[in-house]
Amino acid sequence: MAEMTVFDGLATGYDLGMLPLELAVLRGLRRRAFPFVAGRVLELGVGTGVNLPLYGSQATVVALELSGSMLQQARHRSTRAVVEPLQADAQRLPFAGGSFDAVTGSLLFCSVADPARSLAEVRRVLRPGGRLVLVEHTRGDGVGGWLTDVFHPAWYALNGACHLNRQTARVVQEAGFRLLQVESRMMGIFRLIAGEKDGG
């Protein structure tokens, strides 16, 4: 039997609950990030599949998600890409090294138990020169940093999975990726992060 996650119980109402943030900031970041990804793509934590309609016909997407309920929602998304749904853990990727041209994800690294381990797996399955493209919520800048630090303990106690104040761009760089792009929104609380695996 597949492992249950906190997100299994959220699947049916997740998109509606996220709608205000989607309209305010996430939709714009997603449209800047995912339509330009091509080739064989691994999307980590595909969730309800909100990114899938943004991929073009030039992409073949392995839609990986630990929550079976979330993945079931994602199966119903229309998209021009070829999509292969897969229930698996982003910290233990069941692929050979160099299998993908790009790895993508959104609102994932806030809830991965060990981001460094997951990013090591991402580096392993990416081909040399492959891209990592993320849309994440992170520890903010200035007042945004203070806000995410202050609210994090109560938020994490409530849900037991999502960290408000992770510094994901820094962790991506520490994992050995060359940062190509970091775009910030809403005091740095939301970011588009793009990195590249060295081609050597």
BAMI-717347 format. One record per residue (C-alpha): residue number from 0; residue in three letters; chain; x negated, y negated, z. Coordinates in pm, 1 decimal, always signed. Each point is the difference from the previous one (the first is absolute). Example, Ala and Ser with C-alpha at 12.3 -4.5 7.8 and 13.67 -1.06 7.14 Angstrom:
<pts>
PT     n   res   chain         c1         c2         c3
PT     0   ALA       A    -1230.0     +450.0     +780.0
PT     1   SER       A     -137.0     -344.0      -66.0
</pts>
This chain:
<pts>
PT     n   res   chain         c1         c2         c3
PT     0   MET       A       +0.0       +0.0       +0.0
PT     1   ALA       A     -130.6     -346.7      -88.5
PT     2   GLU       A     -101.7     -231.4     +281.8
PT     3   MET       A     +268.4     -247.0     +110.2
PT     4   THR       A      -96.9     -366.3      +16.2
PT     5   VAL       A     +152.4     -312.9     +152.3
PT     6   PHE       A      +85.3     -108.0     -355.1
PT     7   ASP       A     +232.3     +297.6      -63.4
PT     8   GLY       A     +268.8     -166.6     +209.6
PT     9   LEU       A      -46.0     -335.7     -174.7
PT    10   ALA       A      +18.6     +111.3     -362.3
PT    11   THR       A     +362.1      -81.1      -85.4
PT    12   GLY       A       +0.3     -349.9     +152.4
PT    13   TYR       A     -360.5      -95.4      -62.9
PT    14   ASP       A      +44.4     -201.8     -319.4
PT    15   LEU       A     +287.3     -202.7     +141.5
PT    16   GLY       A     -192.8      -73.4     +318.2
PT    17   MET       A     -301.5     -115.0     -201.1
PT    18   LEU       A     +200.3     -217.1     -241.4
PT    19   PRO       A      -69.2     -335.9     +171.7
PT    20   LEU       A     -376.9      +61.2       -8.3
PT    21   GLU       A      +22.9     +129.1     -356.4
PT    22   LEU       A     +168.6     -319.3     -114.3
PT    23   ALA       A     -227.5     -227.1     +204.1
PT    24   VAL       A     -340.0     +142.3      -85.9
PT    25   LEU       A      -38.7     +369.7      -84.6
PT    26   ARG       A     +172.4       +5.0     -338.0
PT    27   GLY       A     -233.5     -267.3     -133.2
PT    28   LEU       A     -310.2     +178.9     +126.5
PT    29   ARG       A     +117.3     +333.0     -140.1
PT    30   ARG       A      +53.4     -158.4     -342.7
PT    31   ARG       A     -352.0     -139.3       +8.7
PT    32   ALA       A     -147.3     +336.3      +98.1
PT    33   PHE       A     +158.3     +303.5     -160.8
PT    34   PRO       A     +108.9      -72.9     -360.9
PT    35   PHE       A     -365.9      -24.5     -103.5
PT    36   VAL       A     -105.6     +341.2     +134.8
PT    37   ALA       A      -53.0     +260.8     -270.4
PT    38   GLY       A     -126.2     +352.7      -50.4
PT    39   ARG       A      +36.1     +277.9     +254.8
PT    40   VAL       A     +119.0     -170.9     +317.6
PT    41   LEU       A      +44.2     +125.2     +355.0
PT    42   GLU       A     +246.7     -207.3     +201.1
PT    43   LEU       A      -46.4      +68.5     +370.2
PT    44   GLY       A     +302.4      -29.1     +227.4
PT    45   VAL       A     +239.9      -57.1     -287.8
PT    46   GLY       A     +286.4      -28.8     +249.5
PT    47   THR       A     +334.6      -54.2     -171.7
PT    48   GLY       A     -180.4      -66.6     -328.0
PT    49   VAL       A      +45.6     -376.1      -14.3
PT    50   ASN       A     -320.1      -39.2     -205.5
PT    51   LEU       A      +84.1     +268.3     -257.4
PT    52   PRO       A     +206.5     -223.5     -233.4
PT    53   LEU       A     -298.3     -236.7      -25.6
PT    54   TYR       A     -235.4     +249.0     -166.6
PT    55   GLY       A      -13.9       +2.0     -377.9
PT    56   SER       A       +2.4     +288.8     -244.6
PT    57   GLN       A     -381.0       -6.1       +7.0
PT    58   ALA       A       +1.9     +150.1     +352.5
PT    59   THR       A      +45.9     +354.1     +126.1
PT    60   VAL       A      +73.1      -29.9     +372.0
PT    61   VAL       A      -35.9     +265.2     +267.9
PT    62   ALA       A     +246.9     -134.0     +258.9
PT    63   LEU       A     -133.2     +127.0     +332.1
PT    64   GLU       A     +203.8      -30.8     +319.5
PT    65   LEU       A      -10.4     +181.0     +335.7
PT    66   SER       A     +370.3      -58.3      +74.8
PT    67   GLY       A     +220.9     +239.4     -193.1
PT    68   SER       A     +302.5     -227.5      +47.9
PT    69   MET       A     -184.2     -301.3     -142.1
PT    70   LEU       A     -126.6     +205.7     -293.0
PT    71   GLN       A     +355.4     +112.4      -77.4
PT    72   GLN       A     +100.5     -366.6      -31.7
PT    73   ALA       A     -296.7      -66.5     -228.4
PT    74   ARG       A     +103.6     +278.8     -238.2
PT    75   HIS       A     +301.1     -207.3     -106.1
PT    76   ARG       A     -197.4     -307.6     -111.6
PT    77   SER       A       -2.6      -80.2     -370.4
PT    78   THR       A     -342.8      -68.4     -145.9
PT    79   ARG       A     -181.0       -3.6     -332.9
PT    80   ALA       A     -290.2     +193.6     +149.8
PT    81   VAL       A      -25.5     +376.8      +23.1
PT    82   VAL       A      +45.7      +71.5     +372.8
PT    83   GLU       A     -102.5     +313.6     +188.9
PT    84   PRO       A     +142.6       -1.5     +357.3
PT    85   LEU       A     -211.0     +173.8     +265.1
PT    86   GLN       A      +48.0      +36.2     +374.1
PT    87   ALA       A     -343.6      -21.1     +161.2
PT    88   ASP       A     -211.2     -190.8     +253.3
PT    89   ALA       A     -201.1     -303.5     -114.4
PT    90   GLN       A     -277.0     +107.1     +239.6
PT    91   ARG       A      -38.6     +344.5     -163.9
PT    92   LEU       A      +38.9      -40.1     -374.2
PT    93   PRO       A      +44.9     +329.0     -188.5
PT    94   PHE       A     -197.9     -103.4     -308.1
PT    95   ALA       A     -345.6      +55.7     -141.9
PT    96   GLY       A     -254.0     -281.9       +3.2
PT    97   GLY       A      +30.0     -255.8     -278.5
PT    98   SER       A     +359.5      +96.2      -87.4
PT    99   PHE       A     +144.7     -351.4      -31.2
PT   100   ASP       A      -59.6     -325.5     -185.1
PT   101   ALA       A     +176.8     -199.9     +271.7
PT   102   VAL       A     +143.2      +40.7     +348.2
PT   103   THR       A     +278.1     -231.9     +113.0
PT   104   GLY       A     +213.6      -53.4     +307.7
PT   105   SER       A     +217.8     -248.1     +180.9
PT   106   LEU       A      +74.2      -45.4     +370.0
PT   107   LEU       A     -190.8     +322.3      +66.5
PT   108   PHE       A     -320.4      -72.7     +189.1
PT   109   CYS       A     +191.7     -157.1     +287.4
PT   110   SER       A     +129.2     +346.4      +89.6
PT   111   VAL       A     -273.8     +243.6     -105.4
PT   112   ALA       A     -147.5     +145.9     +319.2
PT   113   ASP       A     -360.6      -19.8     -125.5
PT   114   PRO       A      -40.9     -256.0     -281.7
PT   115   ALA       A     -373.2      +68.6      -37.0
PT   116   ARG       A      +64.8     +369.5      -56.2
PT   117   SER       A     +269.4      -71.3     -255.8
PT   118   LEU       A     -222.0     -247.5     -185.6
PT   119   ALA       A     -281.9     +255.1       -6.5
PT   120   GLU       A     +244.8     +237.0     -168.3
PT   121   VAL       A      +98.7     -275.1     -243.7
PT   122   ARG       A     -364.7      -52.4      -94.1
PT   123   ARG       A      -43.1     +372.1      -51.3
PT   124   VAL       A     +294.3      +40.0     -239.5
PT   125   LEU       A      -71.7     -316.5     -199.3
PT   126   ARG       A     -221.5      +18.2     -305.4
PT   127   PRO       A     -307.5     -226.6       -4.2
PT   128   GLY       A     +122.2     -350.8      -79.0
PT   129   GLY       A     +353.5      +89.9     +108.2
PT   130   ARG       A     +221.7     -262.8     +162.6
PT   131   LEU       A     +174.8      -18.8     +334.3
PT   132   VAL       A     +301.8     -235.3       -2.8
PT   133   LEU       A     +194.9      -67.7     +320.6
PT   134   VAL       A     +277.7     -228.6     +120.1
PT   135   GLU       A      -18.4       +0.6     +379.3
PT   136   HIS       A     +106.3     -187.1     +308.4
PT   137   THR       A     -304.6      -77.4     +212.2
PT   138   ARG       A     -130.2     -207.8     +285.4
PT   139   GLY       A      +64.3     -357.9     -105.1
PT   140   ASP       A     -230.4     -300.0      -15.3
PT   141   GLY       A       +3.5     -278.3     +259.8
PT   142   VAL       A     +346.9      -22.8     +152.0
PT   143   GLY       A      +93.5     +309.2     -200.6
PT   144   GLY       A     -272.4     +193.9     +180.6
PT   145   TRP       A     +126.5     -117.8     +337.0
PT   146   LEU       A     +355.9      +99.4      -89.5
PT   147   THR       A      -89.4     +349.5     -120.4
PT   148   ASP       A     -217.8      +61.0     +308.1
PT   149   VAL       A     +271.9     -120.4     +239.2
PT   150   PHE       A     +282.2     +201.1     -154.4
PT   151   HIS       A     -198.6     +315.7      -76.0
PT   152   PRO       A      +28.7     +177.9     +339.2
PT   153   ALA       A     +379.1      -29.6      +17.4
PT   154   TRP       A      +42.1      +86.8     -369.5
PT   155   TYR       A     -219.2     +310.3      +25.7
PT   156   ALA       A     +175.2     +109.8     +320.5
PT   157   LEU       A     +330.6      -24.0     -186.4
PT   158   ASN       A      -94.1     +205.0     -305.6
PT   159   GLY       A     -312.5     +195.2      +95.6
PT   160   ALA       A     -149.5      -17.4     -348.8
PT   161   CYS       A      -42.7     -350.9     -142.7
PT   162   HIS       A     -287.4     -228.0     +105.6
PT   163   LEU       A      +64.0     -369.6      -62.7
PT   164   ASN       A     -361.0     -115.4      +29.8
PT   165   ARG       A     -223.1     +233.3     -198.3
PT   166   GLN       A     -271.6     -170.2     -204.3
PT   167   THR       A      +44.4     +211.8     -308.6
PT   168   ALA       A     -212.0     -202.8     -244.0
PT   169   ARG       A     -297.1      +32.9     +234.3
PT   170   VAL       A      +60.0     +373.5      +43.6
PT   171   VAL       A      +15.5      +45.0     -378.1
PT   172   GLN       A     -336.4     -173.0      -33.7
PT   173   GLU       A     -149.0     +200.8     +286.3
PT   174   ALA       A     +114.0     +318.5     -176.2
PT   175   GLY       A     -238.1      -83.3     -285.2
PT   176   PHE       A     +227.8     -171.5     -250.3
PT   177   ARG       A     -103.6     -317.7     -177.6
PT   178   LEU       A     +272.9     -255.2      +62.8
PT   179   LEU       A     +121.9     -150.2     -326.6
PT   180   GLN       A     +298.5     -200.1     +123.0
PT   181   VAL       A     +167.4      -96.9     +325.4
PT   182   GLU       A     +311.0     -218.3      -26.9
PT   183   SER       A     +171.2     -115.2     +319.5
PT   184   ARG       A     +357.3     -107.2      +67.2
PT   185   MET       A     +186.8     -122.9     +309.6
PT   186   MET       A     -304.8      -95.6     +212.0
PT   187   GLY       A     -188.2     +307.3     -118.6
PT   188   ILE       A     +254.4     +242.8     +142.0
PT   189   PHE       A      +57.7     +146.6     -347.2
PT   190   ARG       A     -282.5      +69.0     -244.6
PT   191   LEU       A      -68.4     +142.7     -341.5
PT   192   ILE       A     -331.9     +186.6      +28.1
PT   193   ALA       A     -185.2     +138.6     -302.4
PT   194   GLY       A     -326.8     +189.2      +17.0
PT   195   GLU       A     -220.1     +211.1     -222.0
PT   196   LYS       A     -197.2     +317.8      +54.5
PT   197   ASP       A     -357.8      -48.3     -112.2
PT   198   GLY       A      -68.8     +152.8     -338.3
PT   199   GLY       A     -318.7     +179.6      +98.0
</pts>
